Every structure is written in structure tokens, then in C-alpha cells.
Amino acid sequence: MKLLQETLRGIEPSNKLAIKNAMNVIDNLSKPIGSLGMLEEISAKMAGIKGELKYEKYKKNIIIMCGDNGVVEEGVSTCPQNITRIVMENFTKGTTGVCVLAKKEHAEITVIDVGVNADFNNKKIINKKIAYGTKNIAKGPAMSRSQAIRAIEIGIETVNELSKYGYDMFGTGEMGVGNTTTSAAILSVLLQIDLESAVGKGSGLTDKQLENKKSVVKKAIEVNLPQKSDVIDVISKVGGFDIAALCGCFLGAAEKKLPIVIDGLISSVAALCAYELNNNVKDYIFPSHISAEPGMAFVMKKMGIEPVLNLKMRLGEGSGCPIAFNLIETALYTINNMASFNEAGINKKFYIDIRKA
């Protein structure tokens, strides 16, 4: 608990003066004002994090938190629970979607067992196991409050450790059969949205299976009565180890003033949990894409942030993060290599601010 408290106290807003100065530079580049759209917004936000507007190649790492969920007993997924273990092993072979995308962007991957219902003999999987999966949220709490705090602190510790090795941009991924169910439950409680909006088809449920999933989420909330005002209570009662640990990653990155990228629904719900613990977290978060899962749009609206892409992806694993890494570095490279109006010999008065047009 001490690490979590210290981290929360240490999270400060990003540098608003640096953002203002960056926008002044951007608005004086030889282009219609605002014409690079979100590339300008990304660059200014990065200036707020780094304290200045500059281009650099970041040392990138996608942290994949893995944990099993007891709620799979309720038939909420088309996949058997052992798929969690199999996919984790494949992460270490570099053969999954996120691995291929990460390799293309020169990003590395860290795979952590925070609560998988299996044992591993694989040095590439970091053992931080709290338990062999959570309990069935349709029957009672997923975990104890102390376990939820421990999972959050594992995320903080992971970012702290990786930053010591020079990693300065992070992505967030997950693996755990049933985790769109736990995500939907947390989302429904924290944002007070109905199940039609919160619950999606996950890995490919039929309409009938989707109705069962909604019923399970409804039952989990009724059985556990999670308190909206207490994020840790919500996580412990209807969440998962993976979500809690990713929440810690967002907190840890913000405390260290490092950019961190959301992938899809599960990591966006983890980001929401971090945001509810300290609103300043959002200054360091970049969403990658809008997930095909319906609930993610509500998280983005609540946090006041906007994904840069809509690729109709729902893979998870952190697969959207390498694409966002590319866009962030591209935005900074573009802004830092364009000529200003003066350098280009162009009178700024001929250009209107298209943001106001």
C-alpha cells in the first residue's frame, strides 16, 4: 500500500507552459494553422510530458499483464481458459499479432504472469503470480482488497524497473480469457452505464451467448455491490489481476512523467481506474485506436481523450500500441523538421486558422 500511496502523491500535471510554447511553434510552421490536426495535438502533449518540443527515437516497451478469470465458469467466452497459457507462450516466441507489430516498430515486449491458472518453465515470462486466477465474480469477490493493491503495485514496480533500463515509452497489453467480462463490469460500475453499452461480444460470442454475458455481469454487480466511489473496491470485487496491474502501469508512467499508450477495451478500463485514482494520469496517456468493443468510447469521453485511429481491431494483447508509437514519433519528427513561415519566406497572414474556420 505504501508504494501506491507514494506514487499517487507523486503524480503531477504535465507542463502546461511547455504545451503553450509548443503550440506557438507549431502555429508558426509553414502550413495552414491546425492543418496537421492530431499530429499537432500529439506533439504538443509530448512537449508537456518532456518539457520541450523535440524529436527523438524512444526506447519502447509493451507491458503485457496476464491473469485468468474465474468467471469463465459462467460461459462468458468461446475460448477455454488454457488459451491464456498458450498465447503467453506464443508471446515469447514472437509469433502473435502484437509481437509482429512491435518488431516492426523496434519495440520490446515484457510478459508478466500476475495471476494465471498455470505454471511456466519459461524465462521470458516474469513470475509475479498473486494467485492461480481470480474467483468467479458471479458468486463473490474476484480477489481480496490486499490482492488488488498488490496487483496495482506490481504494475508500478514494472514501470519503475523498466525505466531504469532506459525504456521511456510504454504500451499496455493483456492476456486473460474472460477479461472483457471483468472490464465490462468495472466499466458499468464506474461510469454507471447500462449493460447494453458496456458489454460486447469479446472474442466472438453469438447473440445468445452475449445475452448470457450481460446476465453474468448484472449478477456479479448485484452479488458484490462494488462501491463506485472506491476504485480499489470495484477492482477487487468485479475486476481481474491483469486490469489491476495495468492500472498500476498507468500510475507508474505518470509518476515518472513518461508517455504510455492504451490499446483497447481492457487497457482503457485499467486507464480509467488509474484516472479515478488521480486525474493527472490522463496527461501522460495516448489512446491508440477505438476498439470494436462498445464500452471503450465511454472511457474516452470520460477522460476527455481521443484515439488516433479506428481500425476495427479487437485483438487485445497491446496490438494497437506499436501503431500509436509510430504515429507519436512521426508527429514529432514532422513538427521538428518543417520550416517556419519566416524560413519559408511566407507571410503568415495569408493562412487562416482552420481550427476556427
C-alpha positions as a printed Julia matrix, in Angstrom:
357×3 Matrix{Float64}:
   0.0     0.0     0.0
   2.9     2.34    0.73
   4.16    2.23   -2.86
   0.7     3.0    -4.23
   0.23    5.94   -1.87
   3.67    7.37   -2.69
   3.03    7.01   -6.42
  -0.35    8.74   -6.22
   1.19   11.63   -4.3
   3.96   11.94   -6.87
   1.78   12.29   -9.98
   1.78   15.89  -11.19
   0.07   17.56  -14.17
   2.14   17.8   -17.33
   3.93   21.07  -18.14
   1.21   23.4   -19.43
   3.68   26.18  -20.27
   5.63   23.75  -22.44
   2.39   22.83  -24.23
   1.62   26.52  -24.85
   5.13   27.16  -26.17
   4.91   24.07  -28.4
   1.62   25.23  -29.91
   3.19   28.61  -30.64
   5.98   26.88  -32.54
   3.52   24.6   -34.35
   1.28   27.53  -35.33
   4.24   29.28  -36.93
   5.21   26.42  -39.22
   4.7    26.89  -42.95
   1.24   25.36  -43.21
  -2.36   26.37  -42.61
  -2.75   26.71  -38.86
  -4.18   23.5   -37.41
  -3.85   21.63  -40.69
  -1.88   18.72  -39.24
  -4.74   18.01  -36.87
  -3.98   15.35  -34.29
  -0.29   15.28  -35.21
  -0.14   18.77  -33.73
  -2.06   17.73  -30.63
   0.16   14.7   -30.11
   3.33   16.79  -30.45
   2.11   19.43  -28.01
   1.08   16.77  -25.49
   4.51   15.17  -25.75
   6.06   18.6   -25.13
   4.01   18.83  -21.95
   5.39   15.46  -20.83
   9.01   16.06  -21.85
   9.13   19.8   -21.08
  10.05   20.76  -24.63
   9.14   20.09  -28.23
  11.76   17.82  -29.72
  12.05   14.68  -31.79
  13.77   11.58  -30.51
  13.6     7.85  -31.01
  12.12    6.36  -27.9
  13.06    3.09  -26.25
   9.67    1.41  -26.29
   8.25   -1.47  -24.3
   4.79   -3.05  -24.33
   3.93   -4.48  -20.93
   1.56   -7.44  -21.22
  -0.14   -8.3   -17.93
  -1.66  -11.78  -17.83
  -4.19  -13.31  -15.48
  -7.03  -15.8   -15.56
 -10.59  -15.07  -14.51
 -12.83  -17.41  -12.53
 -15.89  -16.01  -14.27
 -15.16  -18.21  -17.31
 -17.14  -20.86  -15.4
 -20.23  -18.94  -16.48
 -19.69  -19.49  -20.21
 -18.8   -15.87  -20.99
 -16.08  -16.76  -23.52
 -15.81  -19.03  -26.53
 -12.23  -19.85  -25.52
 -11.19  -22.39  -22.87
  -9.1   -20.97  -20.05
  -5.9   -22.72  -21.15
  -5.75  -20.36  -24.14
  -4.28  -17.79  -21.74
  -1.27  -20.02  -21.11
  -0.85  -20.98  -24.77
  -0.93  -17.39  -26.03
   1.53  -16.31  -23.34
   3.99  -18.94  -24.51
   3.5   -17.68  -28.06
   4.29  -14.12  -26.93
   7.75  -15.34  -26.02
   8.16  -16.92  -29.46
   7.37  -13.62  -31.16
   4.57  -15.09  -33.26
   1.43  -13.24  -32.11
  -0.06  -10.08  -33.59
   1.41   -7.72  -31.03
   4.85   -9.32  -31.37
   4.97   -8.82  -35.14
   3.7    -5.23  -34.92
   6.15   -4.46  -32.1
   9.09   -5.86  -34.04
   8.24   -3.61  -36.97
   8.38   -0.58  -34.66
  11.52   -1.73  -32.8
   9.57   -2.1   -29.56
  10.19   -4.79  -26.99
   7.68   -6.82  -25.0
   7.54   -7.7   -21.32
   5.26  -10.61  -20.41
   4.17  -10.87  -16.78
   2.21  -13.62  -15.05
   0.26  -11.72  -12.42
  -2.36  -14.4   -11.86
  -2.53  -17.17  -14.47
  -4.02  -20.57  -13.68
  -0.86  -22.37  -14.78
   2.83  -22.67  -14.02
   5.53  -21.79  -16.53
   9.02  -23.03  -17.19
   9.86  -20.08  -19.41
  12.48  -17.48  -18.5
  10.81  -14.94  -20.79
   7.67  -14.93  -18.62
   8.17  -12.92  -15.43
   6.55  -14.6   -12.43
   4.61  -12.11  -10.29
   1.77  -14.52   -9.61
  -0.64  -13.45   -6.88
  -2.97  -16.45   -7.24
  -3.96  -19.06   -9.79
  -6.62  -16.84  -11.3
  -9.37  -14.79   -9.69
 -12.55  -16.23   -8.2
 -15.88  -16.27  -10.03
 -17.34  -12.75   -9.76
 -20.84  -14.13  -10.31
 -20.54  -15.84   -6.92
 -18.42  -13.43   -4.91
 -15.42  -11.05   -4.99
 -12.74  -11.66   -7.61
  -9.97  -11.11   -5.08
  -9.26   -9.56   -1.7
  -8.6    -5.85   -1.38
  -4.97   -6.55   -0.45
  -4.55   -8.65   -3.6
  -5.94   -5.81   -5.71
  -3.47   -3.37   -4.18
  -0.64   -5.84   -4.69
  -1.56   -6.21   -8.37
  -1.61   -2.42   -8.83
   1.79   -2.16   -7.19
   3.18   -4.86   -9.49
   2.31   -2.54  -12.39
   4.04    0.39  -10.71
   7.1    -1.73   -9.93
   7.28   -2.95  -13.53
   7.38    0.57  -14.96
   9.91    1.65  -12.32
  12.18   -1.28  -13.17
  11.94   -0.91  -16.94
  12.61    2.83  -16.73
  15.93    2.02  -15.03
  16.93    0.22  -18.24
  16.17    3.3   -20.32
  12.66    2.5   -21.53
  10.86    5.8   -21.89
   7.64    4.98  -23.77
   5.26    2.24  -22.78
   2.37    0.31  -24.26
  -0.2    -1.71  -22.34
  -1.36   -5.19  -23.29
  -3.11   -8.06  -21.58
  -4.0   -11.7   -21.87
  -6.66  -13.48  -19.86
  -9.69  -15.39  -21.11
 -12.82  -13.71  -19.76
 -11.34  -10.26  -19.26
 -13.84   -8.43  -21.45
 -16.42   -9.56  -18.88
 -14.49   -8.14  -15.92
 -13.77   -4.98  -17.91
 -17.46   -4.53  -18.68
 -18.35   -4.97  -15.01
 -15.86   -2.32  -13.89
 -16.98    0.0   -16.67
 -20.64   -0.38  -15.8
 -19.99    0.45  -12.14
 -17.54    3.34  -12.54
 -19.39    5.11  -15.33
 -22.89    3.99  -14.36
 -23.72    2.89  -17.9
 -26.19    0.2   -18.86
 -25.15   -3.3   -19.83
 -26.16   -2.8   -23.47
 -23.42   -0.16  -23.72
 -20.84   -1.84  -21.5
 -20.92   -5.48  -22.65
 -19.61   -6.55  -26.06
 -19.04   -9.85  -27.84
 -15.41  -10.16  -26.84
 -13.66  -12.91  -28.78
 -16.76  -13.65  -30.86
 -19.88  -14.63  -28.94
 -23.18  -15.45  -30.58
 -26.17  -13.25  -29.78
 -27.41  -15.85  -27.31
 -24.02  -16.05  -25.6
 -23.89  -12.25  -25.43
 -27.19  -12.2   -23.52
 -25.73  -14.69  -21.06
 -22.65  -12.49  -20.65
 -24.84   -9.49  -19.84
 -26.72  -11.56  -17.28
 -23.45  -12.64  -15.67
 -22.18   -9.06  -15.41
 -25.51   -7.96  -13.92
 -25.38  -10.79  -11.38
 -21.75  -10.01  -10.47
 -22.65   -6.41   -9.67
 -25.72   -7.43   -7.67
 -23.84  -10.08   -5.69
 -20.79   -7.94   -4.88
 -22.24   -4.41   -4.62
 -18.96   -2.68   -5.61
 -18.71    0.92   -4.4
 -18.37    3.38   -7.3
 -16.53    5.86   -5.09
 -13.81    3.33   -4.23
 -11.9     2.16   -7.32
  -9.94   -0.47   -5.44
 -13.17   -1.92   -4.08
 -14.54   -2.14   -7.62
 -11.41   -3.84   -8.95
 -11.28   -6.31   -6.08
 -14.93   -7.29   -6.38
 -15.54   -7.49  -10.15
 -12.14   -6.96  -11.8
  -9.09   -9.0   -12.67
  -5.4    -9.17  -11.83
  -4.47   -8.03  -15.34
  -6.63   -4.89  -15.14
  -5.3    -4.01  -11.69
  -1.68   -4.44  -12.79
  -2.22   -2.32  -15.91
  -3.8     0.35  -13.73
  -0.51    0.38  -11.86
   1.42    0.76  -15.11
  -0.51    3.93  -15.95
   0.11    5.3   -12.47
   3.81    4.43  -12.6
   4.33    6.02  -16.02
   2.56    9.22  -14.96
   4.6     9.47  -11.78
   7.78    9.17  -13.83
   6.48   11.62  -16.47
   6.68    9.05  -19.26
   4.19    8.55  -22.12
   2.05    5.42  -22.04
  -0.32    4.09  -24.69
  -3.74    2.46  -24.32
  -4.53   -0.49  -26.59
  -8.21   -1.47  -26.49
 -11.06   -2.02  -24.06
  -9.26   -3.81  -21.25
  -6.34   -1.4   -21.04
  -8.71    1.57  -21.4
 -10.66    0.33  -18.37
  -7.36   -0.01  -16.5
  -6.53    3.57  -17.54
  -9.94    4.69  -16.27
  -9.19    3.1   -12.9
  -5.87    4.96  -12.76
  -7.6     8.19  -13.77
 -10.17    7.78  -11.0
  -7.3     7.4    -8.52
  -5.52   10.51   -9.83
  -6.94   12.63  -12.66
  -3.48   13.91  -13.66
  -2.76   10.48  -15.15
  -4.56   11.42  -18.37
  -1.82   13.96  -19.24
   0.52   11.05  -19.94
  -1.87    8.71  -21.75
  -2.24    8.27  -25.51
  -5.09    6.09  -26.8
  -4.11    4.13  -29.9
  -7.34    3.03  -31.58
 -11.03    2.84  -30.81
 -11.85   -0.77  -30.05
 -14.72   -2.6   -31.7
 -15.89   -3.32  -28.15
 -18.65   -0.75  -27.4
 -17.58    0.32  -23.93
 -14.29    1.96  -24.87
 -15.96    5.07  -26.32
 -17.43    5.84  -22.9
 -13.99    5.69  -21.28
 -12.56    8.08  -23.87
 -15.39   10.54  -23.28
 -14.98   10.38  -19.51
 -11.24   11.04  -19.69
 -11.5    13.65  -22.44
  -9.06   11.91  -24.76
  -9.41   10.68  -28.32
  -7.98    7.64  -30.12
  -5.92    8.44  -33.19
  -7.22    5.53  -35.28
 -10.28    3.42  -35.98
  -9.06    0.13  -37.4
 -11.97   -2.01  -36.19
  -9.46   -4.01  -34.16
 -10.37   -6.15  -31.16
  -7.29   -8.33  -30.8
  -6.04   -7.02  -27.48
  -2.53   -8.09  -26.43
  -1.37   -4.47  -26.8
  -1.55   -4.71  -30.59
  -2.66   -1.12  -31.09
   0.33    0.28  -29.19
   3.08   -0.19  -31.83
   0.92    1.63  -34.38
   0.5     4.52  -31.95
   4.25    4.53  -31.23
   4.79    5.12  -34.94
   2.3     7.99  -35.03
   3.75    9.7   -31.97
   7.29    9.6   -33.34
   6.05   10.6   -36.8
   4.22   13.59  -35.35
   7.33   14.8   -33.51
   9.59   14.19  -36.49
   7.28   16.17  -38.78
   6.91   19.14  -36.46
  10.64   19.32  -35.76
  11.67   19.22  -39.42
   9.23   21.64  -41.04
  10.25   25.18  -41.94
   8.68   28.12  -40.16
   6.82   30.85  -42.05
   9.91   33.05  -41.86
  12.25   30.3   -43.06
   9.91   29.52  -45.94
   9.51   33.16  -46.91
   5.72   33.05  -46.41
   3.62   35.71  -44.76
   1.56   34.08  -42.0
  -1.38   36.45  -42.59
  -2.3    34.57  -45.76
  -3.23   31.5   -43.71
  -6.36   31.16  -41.63
  -6.63   29.05  -38.53
  -8.62   26.11  -39.86
  -9.44   25.1   -36.29
 -11.67   28.18  -36.14
 -12.92   28.17  -39.73
